[in-house]
């Protein structure tokens, strides 16, 4: 028997507008312009005020309008009753038999013989194209050429072959209906390994480095390097140099020359052809902080404050519909579309303004909290600060502060920093004073930077040195900070 019951629950749900607002808040300045342009293309009721004014100015020149009329601005223009009566939604709607008149080839403005404007585009050759060009120089039949193309297509961007030979046999059988053998594939792999750059089409780092050494002129240091990588590869990557030197029976000078040859090899030969993402090659700051005679001044990047407005044409369509007498079903559907676009445009403008306010409010709190650093640029002056501190100062949620801190940059007189740079936990000294963990990391980096690379300090030794300086810290914490600084363990820091 079916039983029905009532249940009351308290749920917290985000509206689509709130989700979009959080996404707007999270994106950096470099991507905001693209997001706004995307919204402008999707919503005809949204306009860029600057471009709209430029268009109106151009129209004014073409029609002979005076400067006085232009200065009135679009917001001051009022249509007369006669003009308003002529504005009807029929102008906006299209009949099905009208067709698309976007390109009127009968127009006097269209000239079929006009010169075609071509924008030149840069052409860049990637790693796989470079190998395919070399493949064309081999005298291969069509079948072998297709197999070789499959092998090249299986290489990753670093130049390594990530597919086993048996898997390549299956790929060719099912994908291209080519029946082949591991021996035939290995034969073609050997030919591709002779391509430039040296060290490609291999399965591991050891083979990659050995291929590069075998391309070098025959000499004793090169032969010793080949012997080290062939027989003592595990000891080499773990930097057990003493053991290798004893086994190879080399003096200090000869051994150092051999190691220098190896470390100059390229572990990722295909990476030289990797295309650099232009968006990641530079940083666009979201904020600017200036020191005006001891008074800090904060400003927002102008790209964060675009001049957007709701289209006057769409507004007038709504007013014309409200004044009109004829209101059929077709017009009502069009009005619903127009109203939706108008509401969406108003919301997007409000979301951009809310984004600006949240960014400035959060950055102002960070600037007040870390005022001494912004005045002096001294990294040791950074106070311990967590997301909760800024959330309490601004009244914002911790998640909102996190979205701002993780993707925004500020330009100061002492460099450009990510907002996350100013956040750190507190560490208590023996004296009871609290300092930022960033200060401890800075001192740890200085100690490691000044160590003897022949005998680098272990984590235990580093812990003792920090304790002597008054920092009460555990060895595992030192190891964590060292990893955060991208500093390897003592064994891997060792140099000859």
C-alpha positions as CSV (number, residue, x, y, z in Angstrom):
1,X,0.0,0.0,0.0
2,X,1.4,3.4,-1.0
3,X,1.9,5.7,1.9
4,X,2.3,9.5,1.6
5,X,4.0,11.7,4.1
6,X,5.1,15.3,4.4
7,X,8.7,16.2,5.2
8,X,10.1,19.6,5.8
9,X,13.7,20.2,5.0
10,X,15.9,23.3,4.9
11,X,18.0,23.5,1.7
12,X,20.4,26.1,0.4
13,X,20.3,26.4,-3.3
14,X,22.1,28.9,-5.6
15,X,20.2,30.6,-8.3
16,X,21.6,30.7,-11.8
17,X,22.3,34.4,-11.3
18,X,24.4,33.7,-8.2
19,X,26.3,31.0,-10.0
20,X,27.1,33.4,-12.8
21,X,28.1,36.1,-10.4
22,X,30.6,33.8,-8.7
23,X,32.1,32.8,-12.1
24,X,32.4,36.5,-13.0
25,X,34.2,37.1,-9.7
26,X,36.6,34.3,-10.2
27,X,37.9,35.0,-13.7
28,X,41.0,37.3,-14.0
29,X,41.1,40.6,-15.8
30,X,42.8,38.9,-18.8
31,X,39.7,36.8,-19.4
32,X,37.0,39.4,-18.4
33,X,37.2,41.2,-21.7
34,X,36.5,38.0,-23.6
35,X,33.6,37.2,-21.2
36,X,32.0,40.6,-21.8
37,X,32.5,40.3,-25.6
38,X,30.8,36.9,-25.5
39,X,27.8,38.5,-23.6
40,X,27.6,41.4,-26.1
41,X,27.5,38.9,-29.0
42,X,24.8,36.8,-27.3
43,X,22.6,39.6,-26.0
44,X,21.7,42.4,-28.5
45,X,20.0,44.4,-25.7
46,X,23.5,44.9,-24.1
47,X,25.7,47.6,-25.6
48,X,29.2,48.9,-24.9
49,X,28.7,52.5,-24.2
50,X,32.0,53.6,-25.7
51,X,31.4,51.9,-29.0
52,X,27.8,53.0,-29.1
53,X,28.9,56.7,-28.7
54,X,31.4,56.3,-31.4
55,X,28.7,54.9,-33.7
56,X,26.4,57.7,-32.9
57,X,29.1,60.2,-33.5
58,X,29.8,58.7,-36.9
59,X,26.1,58.8,-37.8
60,X,26.0,62.4,-36.7
61,X,28.7,63.3,-39.1
62,X,27.1,61.4,-42.0
63,X,23.7,63.1,-41.5
64,X,25.1,66.5,-40.9
65,X,24.2,66.7,-37.2
66,X,25.8,69.5,-35.2
67,X,28.1,69.0,-32.3
68,X,25.5,70.5,-30.0
69,X,23.0,67.7,-30.9
70,X,25.7,65.1,-30.2
71,X,26.6,66.5,-26.8
72,X,23.1,65.8,-25.6
73,X,24.0,62.1,-25.4
74,X,21.8,59.1,-25.9
75,X,20.2,59.3,-22.5
76,X,18.7,62.8,-23.2
77,X,17.1,61.9,-26.5
78,X,13.3,61.8,-26.3
79,X,11.1,60.7,-29.2
80,X,8.2,62.9,-30.1
81,X,4.7,61.4,-30.1
82,X,4.6,61.2,-33.9
83,X,7.9,59.4,-34.0
84,X,6.9,57.0,-31.2
85,X,3.7,56.1,-33.0
86,X,5.8,55.0,-36.0
87,X,8.0,52.7,-33.9
88,X,6.3,49.3,-34.0
89,X,7.4,45.7,-33.3
90,X,6.7,44.9,-36.9
91,X,10.0,46.7,-37.6
92,X,11.7,44.2,-35.4
93,X,9.8,41.1,-36.6
94,X,10.5,39.5,-39.9
95,X,8.0,37.7,-42.1
96,X,9.1,34.3,-43.3
97,X,8.9,35.2,-46.9
98,X,11.2,38.2,-46.5
99,X,14.3,36.0,-46.3
100,X,17.6,37.1,-44.9
101,X,18.4,40.6,-46.1
102,X,21.7,40.8,-44.2
103,X,23.5,40.8,-47.6
104,X,21.6,42.8,-50.2
105,X,23.4,42.0,-53.5
106,X,21.2,44.4,-55.4
107,X,22.4,47.3,-53.2
108,X,24.4,50.0,-54.7
109,X,26.9,49.5,-51.9
110,X,27.8,46.0,-53.0
111,X,30.5,45.7,-55.6
112,X,31.3,42.2,-56.7
113,X,34.7,43.3,-58.1
114,X,35.8,45.0,-54.9
115,X,39.2,44.0,-53.6
116,X,39.1,41.3,-51.0
117,X,40.8,42.1,-47.7
118,X,43.0,39.3,-46.5
119,X,44.4,39.3,-43.0
120,X,47.8,37.5,-42.8
121,X,48.0,34.8,-40.2
122,X,51.1,33.3,-38.7
123,X,51.8,29.7,-39.4
124,X,53.7,27.7,-36.7
125,X,55.0,24.1,-37.2
126,X,54.4,21.9,-34.2
127,X,56.4,18.9,-33.1
128,X,54.4,16.3,-35.0
129,X,54.4,18.4,-38.3
130,X,58.2,18.6,-38.0
131,X,58.5,14.8,-37.8
132,X,56.0,14.3,-40.7
133,X,58.1,16.6,-42.9
134,X,61.2,14.4,-42.2
135,X,59.1,11.2,-42.8
136,X,58.5,12.4,-46.3
137,X,62.2,12.2,-47.0
138,X,62.2,8.4,-46.5
139,X,61.6,6.1,-49.4
140,X,58.6,4.2,-48.0
141,X,55.7,2.6,-49.7
142,X,52.2,3.8,-48.9
143,X,51.6,1.0,-46.4
144,X,54.8,1.7,-44.4
145,X,54.2,5.4,-44.6
146,X,50.8,5.0,-42.9
147,X,52.3,2.8,-40.2
148,X,55.0,5.4,-39.6
149,X,52.4,8.1,-39.4
150,X,50.5,6.1,-36.7
151,X,53.8,5.8,-34.7
152,X,54.4,9.5,-34.9
153,X,50.9,10.3,-33.9
154,X,51.4,8.2,-30.8
155,X,54.2,10.4,-29.6
156,X,53.5,12.8,-26.8
157,X,54.6,16.5,-26.8
158,X,57.8,15.6,-25.1
159,X,58.8,13.1,-27.8
160,X,58.2,9.9,-25.9
161,X,56.3,6.9,-27.2
162,X,53.5,6.1,-24.8
163,X,52.1,3.1,-26.6
164,X,53.5,-0.4,-26.5
165,X,54.3,-2.2,-29.8
166,X,51.5,-4.7,-29.4
167,X,49.1,-1.8,-28.8
168,X,50.3,-0.2,-32.0
169,X,49.6,-3.4,-33.9
170,X,46.1,-3.5,-32.6
171,X,45.5,0.2,-33.4
172,X,46.6,-0.3,-37.0
173,X,44.5,-3.4,-37.4
174,X,41.3,-1.9,-36.0
175,X,41.8,1.7,-36.9
176,X,43.3,1.5,-40.4
177,X,42.8,-2.2,-41.4
178,X,46.5,-2.7,-41.7
179,X,47.9,-6.1,-40.6
180,X,51.4,-5.7,-39.3
181,X,53.9,-7.3,-36.9
182,X,56.0,-6.0,-34.0
183,X,59.1,-6.6,-36.0
184,X,57.9,-4.3,-38.8
185,X,56.9,-1.6,-36.3
186,X,60.2,-1.8,-34.4
187,X,62.0,-1.4,-37.8
188,X,60.1,1.8,-38.5
189,X,60.6,3.1,-34.9
190,X,64.4,2.7,-35.4
191,X,64.2,4.9,-38.5
192,X,62.1,7.5,-36.7
193,X,64.6,7.6,-33.9
194,X,67.1,9.0,-36.4
195,X,65.0,12.1,-36.9
196,X,65.7,15.4,-35.3
197,X,65.6,16.3,-32.5
198,X,67.7,13.5,-31.1
199,X,66.2,11.3,-28.4
200,X,62.7,11.0,-29.7
201,X,60.4,7.9,-30.2
202,X,61.6,6.1,-27.0
203,X,59.8,4.7,-24.1
204,X,61.8,6.1,-21.1
205,X,64.3,8.7,-20.1
206,X,67.3,6.3,-20.2
207,X,66.8,5.5,-23.9
208,X,66.2,9.2,-24.6
209,X,69.6,10.3,-23.1
210,X,71.5,7.3,-24.7
211,X,70.2,8.2,-28.2
212,X,71.4,11.8,-27.8
213,X,74.9,10.6,-26.6
214,X,75.2,8.2,-29.5
215,X,74.7,11.1,-31.9
216,X,77.8,12.9,-30.4
217,X,81.3,12.6,-31.8
218,X,83.2,9.5,-30.5
219,X,85.3,10.5,-27.5
220,X,86.3,9.0,-24.2
221,X,84.0,11.3,-22.0
222,X,81.1,10.5,-24.3
223,X,81.8,6.7,-24.1
224,X,82.1,7.0,-20.3
225,X,78.7,8.9,-20.2
226,X,77.1,6.1,-22.2
227,X,78.5,3.5,-19.8
228,X,77.2,5.4,-16.8
229,X,73.7,5.6,-18.2
230,X,73.7,2.1,-19.5
231,X,75.1,0.4,-16.3
232,X,74.5,2.8,-13.4
233,X,71.3,4.7,-14.5
234,X,69.5,4.2,-11.1
235,X,72.6,5.4,-9.2
236,X,72.8,8.4,-11.5
237,X,69.3,9.6,-11.0
238,X,69.7,9.2,-7.2
239,X,73.0,11.1,-7.4
240,X,75.1,8.4,-5.8
241,X,78.1,9.9,-7.5
242,X,80.7,8.4,-5.1
243,X,79.6,4.9,-6.0
244,X,79.6,5.6,-9.7
245,X,83.0,7.2,-9.6
246,X,84.5,4.2,-7.8
247,X,83.0,1.7,-10.2
248,X,84.1,3.7,-13.2
249,X,87.6,4.3,-11.8
250,X,87.6,8.0,-12.8
251,X,89.3,10.9,-11.1
252,X,87.4,14.0,-9.9
253,X,88.1,16.1,-13.0
254,X,87.2,13.4,-15.5
255,X,84.1,12.4,-13.6
256,X,83.0,16.0,-13.4
257,X,83.4,16.4,-17.2
258,X,81.3,13.2,-17.8
259,X,78.5,14.4,-15.5
260,X,78.5,17.8,-17.2
261,X,77.9,16.1,-20.5
262,X,75.0,14.2,-19.2
263,X,73.2,17.0,-17.4
264,X,73.4,19.1,-20.6
265,X,71.2,16.6,-22.5
266,X,67.6,17.4,-23.1
267,X,65.2,15.0,-21.2
268,X,62.2,16.3,-23.2
269,X,63.4,16.7,-26.8
270,X,59.9,17.4,-28.1
271,X,59.3,20.3,-25.7
272,X,61.3,22.7,-27.9
273,X,58.3,22.7,-30.3
274,X,55.7,23.3,-27.7
275,X,53.5,26.4,-28.4
276,X,53.5,28.8,-25.6
277,X,50.1,30.0,-24.4
278,X,50.2,33.8,-24.9
279,X,47.7,34.3,-22.2
280,X,50.1,32.7,-19.7
281,X,53.2,34.5,-20.9
282,X,52.2,37.8,-19.2
283,X,50.2,39.0,-16.2
284,X,47.6,41.7,-16.3
285,X,47.2,43.2,-12.8
286,X,43.7,43.6,-11.4
287,X,44.7,46.3,-8.9
288,X,47.3,49.1,-8.6
289,X,48.6,50.2,-5.2
290,X,50.6,53.5,-5.1
291,X,52.5,55.0,-2.2
292,X,51.7,58.7,-2.1
293,X,54.0,60.1,0.6
294,X,53.0,57.4,3.0
295,X,49.4,57.2,2.0
296,X,48.4,54.1,0.1
297,X,46.1,54.6,-2.9
298,X,44.2,51.7,-4.4
299,X,42.8,51.7,-7.9
300,X,41.1,49.0,-10.0
301,X,42.3,48.2,-13.5
302,X,40.1,50.0,-16.0
303,X,39.4,46.8,-17.9
304,X,37.4,45.7,-14.8
305,X,35.1,48.6,-15.2
306,X,33.7,48.5,-18.8
307,X,31.0,51.1,-19.8
308,X,28.0,48.9,-20.5
309,X,24.4,50.0,-20.9
310,X,21.0,48.7,-22.0
311,X,20.1,49.3,-25.6
312,X,17.9,52.3,-26.1
313,X,16.4,50.6,-29.2
314,X,15.1,47.7,-27.2
315,X,13.8,50.0,-24.5
316,X,11.8,51.9,-27.1
317,X,10.4,48.7,-28.5
318,X,8.9,47.9,-25.1
319,X,7.5,51.4,-24.7
320,X,6.0,51.2,-28.2
321,X,4.3,47.9,-27.5
322,X,2.8,49.3,-24.3
323,X,1.4,52.3,-26.2
324,X,0.2,50.3,-29.2
325,X,-3.3,49.1,-29.8
326,X,-2.5,46.0,-31.8
327,X,-1.3,43.2,-29.5
328,X,-1.5,39.8,-31.3
329,X,0.0,36.5,-30.2
330,X,3.0,37.0,-32.5
331,X,3.9,40.3,-31.0
332,X,3.5,39.0,-27.5
333,X,6.1,36.3,-28.1
334,X,8.5,38.9,-29.5
335,X,7.9,41.1,-26.5
336,X,8.7,38.2,-24.2
337,X,12.0,37.7,-26.0
338,X,12.8,41.4,-25.8
339,X,11.9,41.5,-22.1
340,X,14.1,38.5,-21.4
341,X,17.1,40.2,-23.2
342,X,16.5,43.4,-21.3
343,X,16.4,41.7,-18.0
344,X,19.5,39.7,-18.8
345,X,21.4,42.9,-19.9
346,X,20.4,44.7,-16.7
347,X,21.5,41.7,-14.6
348,X,24.8,41.5,-16.3
349,X,25.6,45.2,-15.8
350,X,24.7,44.8,-12.1
351,X,26.9,41.7,-11.8
352,X,29.9,43.6,-13.3
353,X,29.3,46.4,-10.8
354,X,29.0,43.9,-7.9
355,X,32.3,42.3,-9.1
356,X,34.0,45.7,-9.0
357,X,32.7,46.4,-5.5
358,X,33.7,43.0,-4.2
359,X,37.2,43.3,-5.7
360,X,37.9,46.7,-4.3
361,X,36.4,45.9,-0.9
362,X,38.6,42.7,-0.6
363,X,41.8,44.3,-1.8
364,X,41.3,47.3,0.5
365,X,41.1,44.9,3.5
366,X,44.3,43.1,2.4
367,X,46.0,46.4,1.9
368,X,45.0,47.6,5.4
369,X,46.1,44.3,6.9
370,X,49.5,44.2,5.2
371,X,50.0,48.0,5.2
372,X,53.7,47.8,6.3
373,X,54.6,45.6,3.4
374,X,52.9,47.9,0.9
375,X,54.9,50.8,2.4
376,X,58.3,49.2,2.6
377,X,58.3,46.1,0.4
378,X,59.9,44.1,3.1
379,X,58.8,40.5,2.8
380,X,59.5,39.9,6.5
381,X,56.9,42.6,7.3
382,X,54.1,40.4,6.1
383,X,51.8,39.5,9.0
384,X,50.1,36.1,9.4
385,X,46.9,36.4,7.5
386,X,44.3,33.7,6.5
387,X,41.1,33.9,4.5
388,X,39.0,34.1,7.6
389,X,40.7,37.3,8.7
390,X,39.7,39.1,5.4
391,X,36.2,37.6,5.5
392,X,35.6,39.1,9.0
393,X,36.9,42.5,7.9
394,X,34.8,42.6,4.7
395,X,31.7,40.7,5.9
396,X,32.1,38.4,2.9
397,X,32.0,34.7,2.9
398,X,35.3,32.8,3.1
399,X,34.6,31.2,-0.3
400,X,34.2,34.6,-1.9
401,X,37.5,35.8,-0.5
402,X,39.1,32.6,-1.8
403,X,37.8,33.2,-5.3
404,X,39.3,36.7,-5.3
405,X,42.6,35.6,-3.8
406,X,43.2,32.7,-6.1
407,X,43.0,34.4,-9.5
408,X,43.8,38.1,-9.0
409,X,47.1,40.1,-9.2
410,X,48.1,43.4,-7.7
411,X,50.9,45.7,-9.0
412,X,52.9,47.5,-6.3
413,X,56.1,49.5,-6.3
414,X,57.9,46.4,-5.3
415,X,56.6,44.0,-8.0
416,X,53.4,42.3,-9.1
417,X,52.1,39.7,-6.8
418,X,49.2,37.3,-6.7
419,X,46.8,38.0,-3.8
420,X,47.4,34.6,-2.5
421,X,51.0,35.7,-1.9
422,X,49.8,37.8,1.1
423,X,48.1,34.9,2.9
424,X,50.1,32.7,5.3
425,X,49.6,30.9,8.6
426,X,51.2,31.9,11.9
427,X,54.2,30.4,13.6
428,X,54.9,31.0,17.3
429,X,58.5,31.9,18.3
430,X,60.1,30.8,21.5
431,X,59.5,34.4,22.8
432,X,55.7,33.9,22.2
433,X,55.6,36.3,19.3
434,X,53.7,35.2,16.1
435,X,55.4,35.5,12.7
436,X,54.3,34.5,9.2
437,X,55.3,31.2,7.9
438,X,56.5,33.1,4.8
439,X,59.3,34.5,6.9
440,X,60.3,31.0,7.9
441,X,60.3,29.9,4.3
442,X,62.4,32.9,3.3
443,X,65.0,32.1,5.9
444,X,64.9,28.4,5.0
445,X,65.6,29.3,1.4
446,X,68.5,31.6,2.3
447,X,70.1,28.8,4.4
448,X,69.8,26.3,1.6
449,X,71.0,28.8,-0.9
450,X,74.2,29.4,1.0
451,X,75.0,25.8,1.8
452,X,77.9,23.8,0.4
453,X,76.5,21.9,-2.5
454,X,79.1,19.2,-2.1
455,X,77.6,18.5,1.4
456,X,74.0,19.9,1.4
457,X,72.2,20.1,4.7
458,X,69.7,17.4,5.6
459,X,66.2,18.2,6.9
460,X,67.4,17.4,10.5
461,X,70.2,19.8,10.2
462,X,68.0,22.5,8.7
463,X,65.6,22.0,11.6
464,X,68.3,22.4,14.2
465,X,69.5,25.6,12.5
466,X,66.0,27.1,12.5
467,X,65.5,26.2,16.2
468,X,68.8,28.0,17.0
469,X,67.3,31.1,15.3
470,X,64.3,30.9,17.6
471,X,61.8,29.2,15.3
472,X,60.2,26.3,17.1
473,X,59.5,24.0,14.2
474,X,59.4,20.3,13.6
475,X,61.4,18.3,11.0
476,X,58.3,17.3,9.0
477,X,57.3,21.0,8.8
478,X,60.7,21.9,7.4
479,X,60.3,19.1,4.8
480,X,56.8,20.5,3.9
481,X,58.1,24.1,3.5
482,X,61.1,22.8,1.5
483,X,58.7,21.1,-0.9
484,X,56.5,24.2,-1.2
485,X,59.7,26.1,-2.2
486,X,60.3,23.4,-4.9
487,X,63.6,22.5,-3.3
488,X,64.6,18.8,-3.5
489,X,66.1,16.7,-0.7
490,X,69.7,17.0,0.2
491,X,70.8,14.0,-1.9
492,X,69.4,15.6,-5.0
493,X,70.9,19.0,-4.2
494,X,74.4,17.5,-4.2
495,X,76.8,18.9,-6.9
496,X,80.3,18.0,-7.8
